[in-house]
């Protein structure tokens, strides 16, 4: 069972559906594996729970706003 994990911002239900469909459709097309075999997990992440380049993402976003 091919599996995808998407870690990113919280999405509304329509965007979740669109993302899952898009990932599944493209992966199926590229691999030749039937769409029914794919599993997609959406894992919401906030800037308070992500580190980028050795710093908290929230701090990086705040610094870039200035």
MOPAC internal coordinates of N, CA, C and O (Angstrom, degrees):
PM7 1SCF
backbone

  N    0.0000 0     0.00 0     0.00 0    0    0    0
  C    1.4366 1     0.00 0     0.00 0    1    0    0
  C    1.5361 1   109.49 1     0.00 0    2    1    0
  O    1.2310 1   119.18 1   -75.18 1    3    2    1
  N    1.3219 1   119.16 1   104.82 1    3    2    1
  C    1.4582 1   120.90 1   176.98 1    5    3    2
  C    1.5303 1   109.99 1   -63.36 1    6    5    3
  O    1.2310 1   120.76 1   -44.30 1    7    6    5
  N    1.3204 1   116.14 1   135.70 1    7    6    5
  C    1.4692 1   121.24 1  -174.27 1    9    7    6
  C    1.5146 1   110.82 1  -130.23 1   10    9    7
  O    1.2310 1   121.05 1   -43.39 1   11   10    9
  N    1.3200 1   115.60 1   136.61 1   11   10    9
  C    1.4582 1   122.94 1   175.61 1   13   11   10
  C    1.5180 1   109.25 1  -118.84 1   14   13   11
  O    1.2310 1   120.97 1   -40.00 1   15   14   13
  N    1.3306 1   115.74 1   140.00 1   15   14   13
  C    1.4594 1   122.04 1   172.99 1   17   15   14
  C    1.5236 1   107.15 1  -117.77 1   18   17   15
  O    1.2310 1   120.46 1   -52.41 1   19   18   17
  N    1.3257 1   116.73 1   127.59 1   19   18   17
  C    1.4538 1   121.85 1   176.69 1   21   19   18
  C    1.5189 1   107.98 1  -113.45 1   22   21   19
  O    1.2310 1   120.53 1   -66.58 1   23   22   21
  N    1.3240 1   116.59 1   113.42 1   23   22   21
  C    1.4565 1   122.22 1   174.95 1   25   23   22
  C    1.5176 1   106.77 1  -102.75 1   26   25   23
  O    1.2310 1   120.46 1   -61.66 1   27   26   25
  N    1.3234 1   116.73 1   118.34 1   27   26   25
  C    1.4565 1   119.20 1  -177.42 1   29   27   26
  C    1.5121 1   110.82 1  -171.15 1   30   29   27
  O    1.2310 1   120.83 1    14.98 1   31   30   29
  N    1.3164 1   116.02 1  -165.02 1   31   30   29
  C    1.4623 1   120.08 1  -177.17 1   33   31   30
  C    1.5289 1   111.83 1   -67.49 1   34   33   31
  O    1.2310 1   121.23 1   -21.85 1   35   34   33
  N    1.3046 1   115.25 1   158.15 1   35   34   33
  C    1.4664 1   121.16 1   173.63 1   37   35   34
  C    1.5242 1   107.58 1   -62.27 1   38   37   35
  O    1.2310 1   120.51 1   -44.23 1   39   38   37
  N    1.3215 1   116.64 1   135.77 1   39   38   37
  C    1.4647 1   121.84 1  -179.50 1   41   39   38
  C    1.5199 1   109.91 1  -120.53 1   42   41   39
  O    1.2310 1   120.72 1   -28.06 1   43   42   41
  N    1.3317 1   116.22 1   151.94 1   43   42   41
  C    1.4551 1   118.34 1   174.26 1   45   43   42
  C    1.5352 1   108.16 1   -74.15 1   46   45   43
  O    1.2310 1   120.70 1   -13.15 1   47   46   45
  N    1.3194 1   116.26 1   166.85 1   47   46   45
  C    1.4699 1   120.87 1  -173.46 1   49   47   46
  C    1.5283 1   113.15 1   -58.91 1   50   49   47
  O    1.2310 1   119.86 1   141.16 1   51   50   49
  N    1.3232 1   117.86 1   -38.84 1   51   50   49
  C    1.4714 1   119.94 1   179.98 1   53   51   50
  C    1.5223 1   111.52 1   -65.17 1   54   53   51
  O    1.2310 1   120.30 1   139.59 1   55   54   53
  N    1.3297 1   117.04 1   -40.41 1   55   54   53
  C    1.4633 1   120.09 1   178.52 1   57   55   54
  C    1.5242 1   110.74 1   -69.07 1   58   57   55
  O    1.2310 1   120.04 1   144.67 1   59   58   57
  N    1.3220 1   117.52 1   -35.33 1   59   58   57
  C    1.4722 1   120.67 1   175.96 1   61   59   58
  C    1.5246 1   109.91 1   -61.09 1   62   61   59
  O    1.2310 1   120.73 1   132.92 1   63   62   61
  N    1.3046 1   116.21 1   -47.08 1   63   62   61
  C    1.4667 1   120.70 1   179.34 1   65   63   62
  C    1.5297 1   111.20 1   -60.20 1   66   65   63
  O    1.2310 1   121.06 1   135.25 1   67   66   65
  N    1.3308 1   115.58 1   -44.75 1   67   66   65
  C    1.4599 1   120.44 1  -178.85 1   69   67   66
  C    1.5315 1   111.14 1   -64.38 1   70   69   67
  O    1.2310 1   120.18 1   137.37 1   71   70   69
  N    1.3231 1   117.26 1   -42.63 1   71   70   69
  C    1.4578 1   121.05 1   179.74 1   73   71   70
  C    1.5260 1   111.13 1   -63.91 1   74   73   71
  O    1.2310 1   120.53 1   133.50 1   75   74   73
  N    1.3165 1   116.59 1   -46.50 1   75   74   73
  C    1.4663 1   120.88 1   179.82 1   77   75   74
  C    1.5226 1   110.53 1   -61.06 1   78   77   75
  O    1.2310 1   120.47 1   135.45 1   79   78   77
  N    1.3314 1   116.71 1   -44.55 1   79   78   77
  C    1.4696 1   120.23 1   179.95 1   81   79   78
  C    1.5215 1   110.93 1   -64.85 1   82   81   79
  O    1.2310 1   120.07 1   135.75 1   83   82   81
  N    1.3230 1   117.47 1   -44.25 1   83   82   81
  C    1.4648 1   121.22 1  -178.10 1   85   83   82
  C    1.5263 1   111.97 1   -63.02 1   86   85   83
  O    1.2310 1   120.78 1   133.17 1   87   86   85
  N    1.3304 1   116.12 1   -46.83 1   87   86   85
  C    1.4656 1   120.28 1   179.88 1   89   87   86
  C    1.5273 1   110.11 1   -62.13 1   90   89   87
  O    1.2310 1   120.88 1   134.00 1   91   90   89
  N    1.3209 1   115.92 1   -46.00 1   91   90   89
  C    1.4649 1   120.95 1  -178.38 1   93   91   90
  C    1.5268 1   111.34 1   -63.83 1   94   93   91
  O    1.2310 1   120.56 1   133.07 1   95   94   93
  N    1.3216 1   116.54 1   -46.93 1   95   94   93
  C    1.4681 1   120.25 1  -179.58 1   97   95   94
  C    1.5306 1   111.66 1   -59.85 1   98   97   95
  O    1.2310 1   120.52 1   132.00 1   99   98   97
  N    1.3246 1   116.61 1   -48.00 1   99   98   97
  C    1.4663 1   120.44 1  -177.09 1  101   99   98
  C    1.5250 1   111.23 1   -67.02 1  102  101   99
  O    1.2310 1   120.17 1   136.79 1  103  102  101
  N    1.3197 1   117.27 1   -43.21 1  103  102  101
  C    1.4663 1   120.37 1  -179.85 1  105  103  102
  C    1.5266 1   110.81 1   -63.82 1  106  105  103
  O    1.2310 1   120.68 1   139.20 1  107  106  105
  N    1.3199 1   116.31 1   -40.80 1  107  106  105
  C    1.4555 1   120.22 1   178.70 1  109  107  106
  C    1.5251 1   110.62 1   -63.51 1  110  109  107
  O    1.2310 1   120.62 1   135.87 1  111  110  109
  N    1.3219 1   116.42 1   -44.13 1  111  110  109
  C    1.4634 1   121.11 1  -179.49 1  113  111  110
  C    1.5301 1   111.09 1   -62.46 1  114  113  111
  O    1.2310 1   120.49 1   136.78 1  115  114  113
  N    1.3270 1   116.67 1   -43.22 1  115  114  113
  C    1.4649 1   120.48 1  -176.24 1  117  115  114
  C    1.5274 1   113.27 1   -74.19 1  118  117  115
  O    1.2310 1   120.56 1   148.31 1  119  118  117
  N    1.3334 1   116.54 1   -31.69 1  119  118  117
  C    1.4686 1   119.81 1  -175.20 1  121  119  118
  C    1.5215 1   113.81 1   -98.93 1  122  121  119
  O    1.2310 1   120.64 1   158.43 1  123  122  121
  N    1.3363 1   116.38 1   -21.57 1  123  122  121
  C    1.4629 1   119.68 1  -174.80 1  125  123  122
  C    1.5208 1   112.64 1    79.97 1  126  125  123
  O    1.2310 1   120.26 1  -173.26 1  127  126  125
  N    1.3082 1   117.11 1     6.74 1  127  126  125
  C    1.4688 1   121.91 1   178.15 1  129  127  126
  C    1.5234 1   108.38 1   -87.18 1  130  129  127
  O    1.2310 1   120.44 1   -41.45 1  131  130  129
  N    1.3132 1   116.76 1   138.55 1  131  130  129
  C    1.4581 1   121.63 1  -179.56 1  133  131  130
  C    1.5270 1   111.19 1   -59.28 1  134  133  131
  O    1.2310 1   120.76 1   -39.50 1  135  134  133
  N    1.3201 1   116.15 1   140.50 1  135  134  133
  C    1.4681 1   121.78 1  -179.57 1  137  135  134
  C    1.5241 1   113.05 1   -53.71 1  138  137  135
  O    1.2310 1   120.55 1   146.25 1  139  138  137
  N    1.3202 1   116.54 1   -33.75 1  139  138  137
  C    1.4659 1   120.03 1  -176.04 1  141  139  138
  C    1.5280 1   113.05 1   -64.77 1  142  141  139
  O    1.2310 1   119.96 1   165.91 1  143  142  141
  N    1.3199 1   117.68 1   -14.09 1  143  142  141
  C    1.4625 1   121.03 1  -178.95 1  145  143  142
  C    1.5282 1   113.04 1   -84.77 1  146  145  143
  O    1.2310 1   119.85 1   162.11 1  147  146  145
  N    1.3253 1   117.90 1   -17.89 1  147  146  145
  C    1.4652 1   121.35 1  -173.20 1  149  147  146
  C    1.5216 1   112.73 1   -83.56 1  150  149  147
  O    1.2310 1   121.91 1   -37.22 1  151  150  149
  N    1.3281 1   113.95 1   142.78 1  151  150  149
  C    1.4678 1   121.86 1   175.25 1  153  151  150
  C    1.5221 1   106.90 1  -122.97 1  154  153  151
  O    1.2310 1   120.23 1   -47.40 1  155  154  153
  N    1.3296 1   117.17 1   132.60 1  155  154  153
  C    1.4582 1   122.45 1   178.38 1  157  155  154
  C    1.5292 1   108.15 1  -124.28 1  158  157  155
  O    1.2310 1   121.15 1   -56.22 1  159  158  157
  N    1.3224 1   115.40 1   123.78 1  159  158  157
  C    1.4699 1   121.34 1   176.15 1  161  159  158
  C    1.5219 1   108.32 1  -106.69 1  162  161  159
  O    1.2310 1   120.31 1   -48.99 1  163  162  161
  N    1.3151 1   117.02 1   131.01 1  163  162  161
  C    1.4602 1   122.36 1   174.87 1  165  163  162
  C    1.5253 1   107.49 1  -103.99 1  166  165  163
  O    1.2310 1   120.92 1   -59.15 1  167  166  165
  N    1.3088 1   115.85 1   120.85 1  167  166  165
  C    1.4668 1   122.09 1  -177.80 1  169  167  166
  C    1.5225 1   108.62 1  -118.78 1  170  169  167
  O    1.2310 1   120.19 1   -81.04 1  171  170  169
  N    1.3371 1   117.25 1    98.96 1  171  170  169
  C    1.4663 1   118.73 1  -179.63 1  173  171  170
  C    1.5253 1   111.36 1   -65.03 1  174  173  171
  O    1.2310 1   121.38 1   -41.14 1  175  174  173
  N    1.3238 1   114.96 1   138.86 1  175  174  173
  C    1.4586 1   121.99 1   178.58 1  177  175  174
  C    1.5153 1   108.67 1  -132.77 1  178  177  175
  O    1.2310 1   120.78 1   -45.48 1  179  178  177
  N    1.3083 1   116.12 1   134.52 1  179  178  177
  C    1.4584 1   119.65 1   176.89 1  181  179  178
  C    1.5270 1   108.83 1  -100.12 1  182  181  179
  O    1.2310 1   119.86 1   -19.60 1  183  182  181
  N    1.3167 1   117.88 1   160.40 1  183  182  181
  C    1.4639 1   120.72 1   178.52 1  185  183  182
  C    1.5328 1   113.26 1   -59.65 1  186  185  183
  O    1.2310 1   120.38 1   162.81 1  187  186  185
  N    1.3357 1   116.89 1   -17.19 1  187  186  185
  C    1.4640 1   120.91 1   178.03 1  189  187  186
  C    1.5181 1   112.81 1   -80.53 1  190  189  187
  O    1.2310 1   120.01 1   170.71 1  191  190  189
  N    1.3290 1   117.58 1    -9.29 1  191  190  189
  C    1.4642 1   120.53 1  -176.46 1  193  191  190
  C    1.5264 1   112.77 1  -121.88 1  194  193  191
  O    1.2310 1   120.60 1  -162.70 1  195  194  193
  N    1.3557 1   116.45 1    17.30 1  195  194  193
  C    1.4617 1   120.92 1  -177.21 1  197  195  194
  C    1.5284 1   109.36 1  -130.94 1  198  197  195
  O    1.2310 1   120.89 1   -43.90 1  199  198  197
  N    1.3162 1   115.90 1   136.10 1  199  198  197
  C    1.4517 1   121.09 1   173.05 1  201  199  198
  C    1.5120 1   110.33 1  -110.69 1  202  201  199
  O    1.2310 1   120.48 1   -43.73 1  203  202  201
  N    1.3346 1   116.68 1   136.27 1  203  202  201
  C    1.4624 1   122.34 1   178.63 1  205  203  202
  C    1.5303 1   107.65 1  -132.92 1  206  205  203
  O    1.2310 1   120.88 1   -53.84 1  207  206  205
  N    1.3079 1   115.92 1   126.16 1  207  206  205
  C    1.4638 1   119.54 1   177.95 1  209  207  206
  C    1.5166 1   113.24 1    60.92 1  210  209  207
  O    1.2310 1   120.60 1  -149.27 1  211  210  209
  N    1.3186 1   116.46 1    30.73 1  211  210  209
  C    1.4601 1   120.63 1   177.07 1  213  211  210
  C    1.5104 1   115.18 1    83.83 1  214  213  211
  O    1.2310 1   120.19 1  -169.61 1  215  214  213
  N    1.3236 1   117.24 1    10.39 1  215  214  213
  C    1.4685 1   118.96 1   178.15 1  217  215  214
  C    1.5198 1   110.43 1  -138.15 1  218  217  215
  O    1.2310 1   121.33 1   -21.09 1  219  218  217
  N    1.3184 1   115.06 1   158.91 1  219  218  217
  C    1.4592 1   121.14 1   178.02 1  221  219  218
  C    1.5231 1   108.90 1   -63.96 1  222  221  219
  O    1.2310 1   120.58 1   -48.02 1  223  222  221
  N    1.3062 1   116.50 1   131.98 1  223  222  221
  C    1.4598 1   120.62 1  -177.53 1  225  223  222
  C    1.5293 1   111.71 1   -57.82 1  226  225  223
  O    1.2310 1   120.42 1   142.20 1  227  226  225
  N    1.3187 1   116.80 1   -37.80 1  227  226  225
  C    1.4717 1   120.09 1   178.23 1  229  227  226
  C    1.5233 1   110.44 1   -56.82 1  230  229  227
  O    1.2310 1   119.84 1   136.68 1  231  230  229
  N    1.3464 1   117.91 1   -43.32 1  231  230  229
  C    1.4649 1   122.02 1  -179.94 1  233  231  230
  C    1.5283 1   110.61 1   -65.14 1  234  233  231
  O    1.2310 1   120.48 1   140.27 1  235  234  233
  N    1.2961 1   116.69 1   -39.73 1  235  234  233
  C    1.4739 1   121.38 1  -179.78 1  237  235  234
  C    1.5306 1   110.31 1   -64.98 1  238  237  235
  O    1.2310 1   120.63 1   136.34 1  239  238  237
  N    1.3327 1   116.40 1   -43.66 1  239  238  237
  C    1.4702 1   120.69 1   179.12 1  241  239  238
  C    1.5136 1   110.35 1   -62.70 1  242  241  239
  O    1.2310 1   120.43 1   134.97 1  243  242  241
  N    1.3208 1   116.78 1   -45.03 1  243  242  241
  C    1.4655 1   120.53 1   179.80 1  245  243  242
  C    1.5286 1   111.04 1   -62.19 1  246  245  243
  O    1.2310 1   119.79 1   138.76 1  247  246  245
  N    1.3354 1   118.01 1   -41.24 1  247  246  245
  C    1.4619 1   121.86 1  -179.58 1  249  247  246
  C    1.5314 1   110.89 1   -64.74 1  250  249  247
  O    1.2310 1   120.52 1   141.19 1  251  250  249
  N    1.3284 1   116.61 1   -38.81 1  251  250  249
  C    1.4650 1   120.36 1  -177.89 1  253  251  250
  C    1.5250 1   112.67 1   -74.02 1  254  253  251
  O    1.2310 1   120.00 1   160.40 1  255  254  253
  N    1.3211 1   117.60 1   -19.60 1  255  254  253
  C    1.4689 1   121.21 1   178.51 1  257  255  254
  C    1.5218 1   111.43 1   -73.12 1  258  257  255
  O    1.2310 1   120.45 1   155.50 1  259  258  257
  N    1.3218 1   116.75 1   -24.50 1  259  258  257
  C    1.4672 1   121.62 1  -175.04 1  261  259  258
  C    1.5017 1   111.80 1   -76.47 1  262  261  259
  O    1.2310 1   120.10 1   180.00 1  263  262  261

